[in-house]
Amino acid sequence: MRRKDPEYQPAVEAAAAILRRQARRGKPLTYGDLSAELAKQGFDSVPPHRGVMTYLLEDVCLHGNEDGRAPMLSAIVVNKASRRPSEQFSVLARSAPFSRPADWTWQDEQRDVFARYGEE
């Protein structure tokens, strides 16, 4: 799947819904579990590592958050072994429009996500 494919935007929306639901539970989700959840919804071309998952999660963060001020929803997506987001997440967080400060941590972002979506 590529960004220009017709199923891409529906996959972004499905991923955002999955992550909002998971955030309400207050628990992280692994890349593999997110991939499996997307496959259950018919988006079986989103493997858990690299490729489309990387830019899908970037677009999930931008979905309804074009100015980057809201918590980055993909902060709750973690590696199964390390239980932390990939290094690509930190790079994204420090880039525009998110531009997180130097003292920012992924744990802060994850707490903000749980706080925001736990209230819905």
C-alpha atoms as an extended CHARMM CRD file, in Angstrom:
* protein
*
       120  EXT
         1         1  MET       CA              0.0000000000        0.0000000000        0.0000000000  PROA      1               0.0000000000
         2         2  ARG       CA              1.1570000000        3.5240000000       -0.8000000000  PROA      2               0.0000000000
         3         3  ARG       CA             -0.1170000000        6.9390000000        0.2060000000  PROA      3               0.0000000000
         4         4  LYS       CA             -1.6500000000        7.4490000000       -3.2290000000  PROA      4               0.0000000000
         5         5  ASP       CA             -3.6130000000        4.1780000000       -3.1330000000  PROA      5               0.0000000000
         6         6  PRO       CA             -7.3790000000        4.5200000000       -2.6610000000  PROA      6               0.0000000000
         7         7  GLU       CA             -7.3430000000        2.3010000000        0.4370000000  PROA      7               0.0000000000
         8         8  TYR       CA             -4.6290000000        4.3350000000        2.1750000000  PROA      8               0.0000000000
         9         9  GLN       CA             -6.8030000000        7.0550000000        3.7380000000  PROA      9               0.0000000000
        10        10  PRO       CA             -9.3590000000        4.5090000000        4.9980000000  PROA      10              0.0000000000
        11        11  ALA       CA             -6.4190000000        2.6000000000        6.5340000000  PROA      11              0.0000000000
        12        12  VAL       CA             -5.2600000000        5.7880000000        8.3100000000  PROA      12              0.0000000000
        13        13  GLU       CA             -8.7650000000        6.3210000000        9.6770000000  PROA      13              0.0000000000
        14        14  ALA       CA             -9.0200000000        2.6740000000       10.7690000000  PROA      14              0.0000000000
        15        15  ALA       CA             -5.6240000000        2.8680000000       12.5040000000  PROA      15              0.0000000000
        16        16  ALA       CA             -6.6080000000        6.0990000000       14.2680000000  PROA      16              0.0000000000
        17        17  ALA       CA             -9.8310000000        4.4920000000       15.5030000000  PROA      17              0.0000000000
        18        18  ILE       CA             -7.9500000000        1.4120000000       16.7380000000  PROA      18              0.0000000000
        19        19  LEU       CA             -5.4370000000        3.5890000000       18.5900000000  PROA      19              0.0000000000
        20        20  ARG       CA             -8.1000000000        5.8320000000       20.1380000000  PROA      20              0.0000000000
        21        21  ARG       CA             -9.9080000000        2.7280000000       21.3940000000  PROA      21              0.0000000000
        22        22  GLN       CA             -6.6580000000        1.3410000000       22.8030000000  PROA      22              0.0000000000
        23        23  ALA       CA             -5.8020000000        4.6850000000       24.4030000000  PROA      23              0.0000000000
        24        24  ARG       CA             -9.1520000000        4.6560000000       26.2150000000  PROA      24              0.0000000000
        25        25  ARG       CA             -7.9880000000        1.3710000000       27.7640000000  PROA      25              0.0000000000
        26        26  GLY       CA             -4.7880000000        3.0850000000       28.9190000000  PROA      26              0.0000000000
        27        27  LYS       CA             -2.4820000000        0.4570000000       27.4430000000  PROA      27              0.0000000000
        28        28  PRO       CA              0.1140000000        0.4610000000       24.6650000000  PROA      28              0.0000000000
        29        29  LEU       CA             -0.2930000000       -1.6490000000       21.5310000000  PROA      29              0.0000000000
        30        30  THR       CA              2.5380000000       -3.3690000000       19.6740000000  PROA      30              0.0000000000
        31        31  TYR       CA              3.2790000000       -2.7270000000       16.0200000000  PROA      31              0.0000000000
        32        32  GLY       CA              2.3990000000       -6.3700000000       15.3560000000  PROA      32              0.0000000000
        33        33  ASP       CA             -0.9400000000       -6.0860000000       17.1470000000  PROA      33              0.0000000000
        34        34  LEU       CA             -1.8090000000       -2.9380000000       15.2070000000  PROA      34              0.0000000000
        35        35  SER       CA             -0.9230000000       -4.7080000000       11.9600000000  PROA      35              0.0000000000
        36        36  ALA       CA             -3.1330000000       -7.6500000000       12.9540000000  PROA      36              0.0000000000
        37        37  GLU       CA             -6.0390000000       -5.3700000000       13.8930000000  PROA      37              0.0000000000
        38        38  LEU       CA             -5.7800000000       -3.6000000000       10.5370000000  PROA      38              0.0000000000
        39        39  ALA       CA             -5.6980000000       -6.9450000000        8.7330000000  PROA      39              0.0000000000
        40        40  LYS       CA             -8.9420000000       -7.9460000000       10.5070000000  PROA      40              0.0000000000
        41        41  GLN       CA            -10.5100000000       -4.8480000000        8.9410000000  PROA      41              0.0000000000
        42        42  GLY       CA             -9.2860000000       -5.7650000000        5.4710000000  PROA      42              0.0000000000
        43        43  PHE       CA             -6.0400000000       -3.7730000000        5.4540000000  PROA      43              0.0000000000
        44        44  ASP       CA             -3.6900000000       -6.7240000000        5.1800000000  PROA      44              0.0000000000
        45        45  SER       CA             -0.9140000000       -4.8600000000        3.4040000000  PROA      45              0.0000000000
        46        46  VAL       CA              0.3960000000       -3.0520000000        6.5130000000  PROA      46              0.0000000000
        47        47  PRO       CA              3.2510000000       -5.1430000000        7.9160000000  PROA      47              0.0000000000
        48        48  PRO       CA              4.3640000000       -4.2530000000       11.4550000000  PROA      48              0.0000000000
        49        49  HSD       CA              7.8470000000       -3.0620000000       10.5150000000  PROA      49              0.0000000000
        50        50  ARG       CA              9.0790000000       -0.3360000000        8.1740000000  PROA      50              0.0000000000
        51        51  GLY       CA              7.4450000000        0.6170000000        4.9230000000  PROA      51              0.0000000000
        52        52  VAL       CA              3.8350000000        1.6340000000        5.0640000000  PROA      52              0.0000000000
        53        53  MET       CA              3.5750000000        1.3660000000        8.8790000000  PROA      53              0.0000000000
        54        54  THR       CA              6.0470000000        4.2470000000        9.2340000000  PROA      54              0.0000000000
        55        55  TYR       CA              4.1300000000        6.7620000000        7.1620000000  PROA      55              0.0000000000
        56        56  LEU       CA              0.7300000000        5.4090000000        8.2300000000  PROA      56              0.0000000000
        57        57  LEU       CA              1.5840000000        6.2500000000       11.8460000000  PROA      57              0.0000000000
        58        58  GLU       CA              2.8430000000        9.6810000000       10.8280000000  PROA      58              0.0000000000
        59        59  ASP       CA             -0.4600000000       10.3650000000        9.1090000000  PROA      59              0.0000000000
        60        60  VAL       CA             -2.3680000000        9.0280000000       12.1320000000  PROA      60              0.0000000000
        61        61  CYS       CA             -0.5460000000       11.6450000000       14.2280000000  PROA      61              0.0000000000
        62        62  LEU       CA             -1.5680000000       14.3580000000       11.7610000000  PROA      62              0.0000000000
        63        63  HSD       CA             -5.1730000000       13.1180000000       11.4490000000  PROA      63              0.0000000000
        64        64  GLY       CA             -7.2080000000       15.9400000000       12.9850000000  PROA      64              0.0000000000
        65        65  ASN       CA             -3.9690000000       17.4060000000       14.3800000000  PROA      65              0.0000000000
        66        66  GLU       CA             -2.5530000000       19.4120000000       11.4960000000  PROA      66              0.0000000000
        67        67  ASP       CA             -0.8960000000       21.9440000000       13.8090000000  PROA      67              0.0000000000
        68        68  GLY       CA              0.7740000000       19.1620000000       15.8190000000  PROA      68              0.0000000000
        69        69  ARG       CA             -0.2680000000       20.4780000000       19.2130000000  PROA      69              0.0000000000
        70        70  ALA       CA             -2.4230000000       17.5420000000       20.2830000000  PROA      70              0.0000000000
        71        71  PRO       CA             -0.7590000000       14.4270000000       21.6880000000  PROA      71              0.0000000000
        72        72  MET       CA              0.6870000000       12.1620000000       19.0200000000  PROA      72              0.0000000000
        73        73  LEU       CA             -1.6030000000        9.1550000000       18.9760000000  PROA      73              0.0000000000
        74        74  SER       CA              1.0920000000        6.7960000000       17.7290000000  PROA      74              0.0000000000
        75        75  ALA       CA              3.0130000000        7.2410000000       21.0150000000  PROA      75              0.0000000000
        76        76  ILE       CA              1.1430000000        4.2110000000       22.3060000000  PROA      76              0.0000000000
        77        77  VAL       CA              2.4410000000        1.9370000000       19.5240000000  PROA      77              0.0000000000
        78        78  VAL       CA              5.4680000000        0.0760000000       20.8590000000  PROA      78              0.0000000000
        79        79  ASN       CA              7.9980000000       -2.5810000000       19.9620000000  PROA      79              0.0000000000
        80        80  LYS       CA              7.0850000000       -5.9300000000       21.5010000000  PROA      80              0.0000000000
        81        81  ALA       CA             10.5350000000       -6.5190000000       23.0000000000  PROA      81              0.0000000000
        82        82  SER       CA             11.5120000000       -3.0200000000       24.1630000000  PROA      82              0.0000000000
        83        83  ARG       CA              7.9790000000       -1.7970000000       25.0060000000  PROA      83              0.0000000000
        84        84  ARG       CA              8.8540000000        1.5990000000       23.5430000000  PROA      84              0.0000000000
        85        85  PRO       CA              8.1000000000        3.3850000000       20.2630000000  PROA      85              0.0000000000
        86        86  SER       CA             10.6220000000        3.1380000000       17.4570000000  PROA      86              0.0000000000
        87        87  GLU       CA             13.3650000000        5.7060000000       17.0210000000  PROA      87              0.0000000000
        88        88  GLN       CA             11.4060000000        6.9860000000       13.9990000000  PROA      88              0.0000000000
        89        89  PHE       CA              8.7090000000        8.1440000000       16.4240000000  PROA      89              0.0000000000
        90        90  SER       CA             11.1670000000       10.3860000000       18.2840000000  PROA      90              0.0000000000
        91        91  VAL       CA             12.4550000000       11.8190000000       15.0020000000  PROA      91              0.0000000000
        92        92  LEU       CA              8.8750000000       12.5890000000       13.9500000000  PROA      92              0.0000000000
        93        93  ALA       CA              8.0890000000       14.1800000000       17.3290000000  PROA      93              0.0000000000
        94        94  ARG       CA             10.9500000000       16.6180000000       16.9610000000  PROA      94              0.0000000000
        95        95  SER       CA             10.0360000000       17.5920000000       13.4040000000  PROA      95              0.0000000000
        96        96  ALA       CA              7.4100000000       20.1070000000       12.2550000000  PROA      96              0.0000000000
        97        97  PRO       CA              4.5630000000       20.4500000000       12.9670000000  PROA      97              0.0000000000
        98        98  PHE       CA              5.0400000000       18.5140000000       16.2290000000  PROA      98              0.0000000000
        99        99  SER       CA              8.3510000000       20.1520000000       17.2390000000  PROA      99              0.0000000000
       100       100  ARG       CA              8.5330000000       18.6730000000       20.7260000000  PROA      100             0.0000000000
       101       101  PRO       CA             11.0920000000       20.4080000000       23.0100000000  PROA      101             0.0000000000
       102       102  ALA       CA             14.5320000000       19.0520000000       23.8750000000  PROA      102             0.0000000000
       103       103  ASP       CA             13.4110000000       17.8050000000       27.3070000000  PROA      103             0.0000000000
       104       104  TRP       CA             10.4510000000       15.9070000000       25.8070000000  PROA      104             0.0000000000
       105       105  THR       CA             10.2170000000       12.1280000000       26.2490000000  PROA      105             0.0000000000
       106       106  TRP       CA              8.0770000000        9.5120000000       24.5630000000  PROA      106             0.0000000000
       107       107  GLN       CA              6.7640000000        8.5880000000       28.0310000000  PROA      107             0.0000000000
       108       108  ASP       CA              5.4120000000       12.1370000000       28.4180000000  PROA      108             0.0000000000
       109       109  GLU       CA              3.7030000000       11.8580000000       25.0470000000  PROA      109             0.0000000000
       110       110  GLN       CA              2.2410000000        8.4650000000       25.9200000000  PROA      110             0.0000000000
       111       111  ARG       CA              0.8360000000        9.8280000000       29.2110000000  PROA      111             0.0000000000
       112       112  ASP       CA             -0.6910000000       12.7620000000       27.3170000000  PROA      112             0.0000000000
       113       113  VAL       CA             -2.3430000000       10.3850000000       24.8380000000  PROA      113             0.0000000000
       114       114  PHE       CA             -3.8200000000        8.2540000000       27.6290000000  PROA      114             0.0000000000
       115       115  ALA       CA             -5.0290000000       11.3710000000       29.4700000000  PROA      115             0.0000000000
       116       116  ARG       CA             -6.6490000000       12.8800000000       26.3920000000  PROA      116             0.0000000000
       117       117  TYR       CA             -8.3690000000        9.8120000000       24.9870000000  PROA      117             0.0000000000
       118       118  GLY       CA             -9.1760000000        8.2830000000       28.3500000000  PROA      118             0.0000000000
       119       119  GLU       CA            -11.5760000000       11.1690000000       28.8870000000  PROA      119             0.0000000000
       120       120  GLU       CA            -13.6350000000       10.5240000000       25.7400000000  PROA      120             0.0000000000
